[in-house]
Amino acid sequence: MTRAERSLYIWLGVAAILIAFPILAPVLPLQPTIGMDIPNRFAGPSAANWLGNDEYGRDVLSRIIWGARASLAVAFGSAFCAAVIGTILGLLGGYFRGITEILAVRSTEIVICLPPLLLAMLVITILGAGVLTLTVALTILFVPNYTRVVYAATLQTGGLDFVKAQEAMGTHPLKILARTVLPNIVPPLLVQFSLTVASGILLESGLSFLGLGVVPPAPSWGLMIRAARAAMDQQPLLLLWPSLSLAGTVLLLNVICDRLQDVLSPKTAARGGAAWLRRQIKRTPDAPAPDVPLLKIENLSVGVDLDHASLGLTKEIAFEIKPGETMALVGESGSGKTLTGLAMTGLLPNALSVTGGHAWFRSSGGAVDLAHLTEDEFGPLRGNEISMVFQDAAAALNPVHRIGDQLCEIIQRHRPMPKAEAEAEVVELLRKVGIPDPERRIRAYPFELSGGQRQRAMIAMAVANAPKLLIADEPTTALDPTIQAQILRLPPPRRAGGRGRACGCIPRSASPAPR
């Protein structure tokens, strides 16, 4: 069981315990929700009434638990009904296209154009308030969301070879949708369901607060917040308990949604997550620092973290790089060349780790073992003394920020300077890597550049701070031979007022890899 799965099960266990209380409310020793104790109105928490009494002397704890039944029933009921209807419409529209797409998908998008609360209020005004009407109104609101998610997933899955193979064998379209397409789109459906339940709880509480949801005297969190708002001066705790219940439930569902994404996503093992969220584990090296010219790899191994062991991916890699030296690490695809480079920059995914060996690097402060540094210790080195050119420039560059801003950021991160001075360096860097009209290109977004220009921008970012060690993962794949030659002859950039640094380079190629 992976760490993500354990975390998901823990949060699901917490949710199951909390949901058990409203489900078991009829058999729990709770006071009647409509039982009034007028002399003890607004009484505070006590042994008899753990959360106190409300404005009519009713037990707050009992109404919180019973109110959860109404809120959860509306949220889960509407989310489930919307999931069934939206999934059917999305599957049919995404697979059959044409008029079916217009009727099943485009027609539901009309609902998205309407304000959710106003649409719900319209339905409730026509049908009357109540739990059933509220469930119908929220179902109408949620169907388009499911339809769009399933429609997009069906379009993506329907064009894959295994679906085409089913069609070639003459399998009935409905059977293809039920047995081939639907199982492949369940992960985004489950995530959408958890998000919808959270939205349903909020909308139910909001409509009940407005008097358009659950009908009194039946308890509801929205009704309790509405009543407590008028009694804040006498007993402010009456507003606290239902608000905490509402906020806590929604946050719990959001956490479960995040964990579901981690577990169900096929890219979980390859995703490292935000750097500041990574485990700050420092392993003490079991050997003293040797005399290191620039980089010395000693029996470095990378593996997958399992429950009771580690599955090795690369084993006992060893090499040495001197200042000014270029070394090529070659091997067939999947042999571990990229993993070796990521291990030296502290960018291994969370599921992977260095399981043995050392990576000694001669930094400005002395020899350090890159295999045993924490994220905080890597900060001053990465992008400054060690830099990496990633294989996929389109994925490495942020699509919502301009190229010039991204290069300025890496320069100013390690060398504080005015923005104008940093931009001047960026223009010169882009010119050196062969990007035409760099003064204009620094204002461009990554999608406005060709594949080769994005790769050159990635190279410019890697050499911006004149690193001692440059790790290049197939840096010239997207470039034509002329530009490849220019890039490989590119001299190390010089710092303002200083000398250029020597660079070690580790490109990828294709041959048997060292193991």
Secondary structure, 3 states (H helix, E strand, C coil): CCHHHHHHHHHHHHHHHHHHHHHCHHHCCCCCCCCCCHHHCCCCCCCCCCCCECCCCCEHHHHHHHHHHHHHHHHHHHHHHHHHHHHHHHHHHHHHCHHHHHHHHHCCHHHHCCCHHHHHHHHHHHHCCCHHHHHHHHHHHHHHHHHHHHHHHHHHHHCCHHHHHHHHCCCCHHHHHHHHHHHHCHHHHHHHHHHHHHHHHHHHHHHHHCCCCCCCCCCCHHHHHHHHHCCCCCCCHHHHHHHHHHHHHHHHHHHHHHHHHHHHCCCHHHCCCCHHHCCCCCCCCCCCCCCCCCEEEEEEEEEEECCCCEEEEEEEEEEEECCCCECCECCCCCCCHHHHHHHHHCCCCCCEEEEEEEEEEEECCEEEEHHHCCHHHHCCCECCCEEEECCCHHHHCCCCCCHHHHHHHHHHHHCCCCHHHHHHHHHHHHHHCCCCCHHHHCCCCHHHCCHHHHHHHHHHHHHCCCCCEEEECCCCCCCCHHHHHHHHCCCCCCCCCCCCCCCEECCECCCCCCC
